[in-house]
Amino acid sequence: MGNCNFKTENENDPDNCPILTKNQFLMHYIIGKGGFGKVWRVEFKKTKEFYAMKIMSKFKVYQKKSITSVMNEKKLLENLRHP
């Protein structure tokens, strides 16, 4: 299921995207909870912009045999573009 790094979208050169880590964000508070983890309101330290960050337990996903549905959700969220 991968590691805990995220790539940002760079319109000019998608192959030269910086890698983001959880440490580059300030965790504010929990927005919601689910069967696999939590959704946090986070602030990107560099730009002071706010985002939602979903943090899931790989063990819980594997234990509930939901790897396919989580990967489908990941693909869907990657394609969304909403302000």
C-alpha angles and dihedrals in degrees: 000000000000136000133295096268124109130200122220123218115255111188095200099050118006091183091059098056118146116240116241124209133195089251091067090066132072111225111223111172143322115274096184146347132223143172094281104033147306141299114227133196103233136181122218102231096213099053101019090232120147125233140165114248121195114208116190134183110241089203092057092047091051093043092054091044091235100132094120094051092047091050090049089052090050091053091048093050091048090059097047118101112187129149 
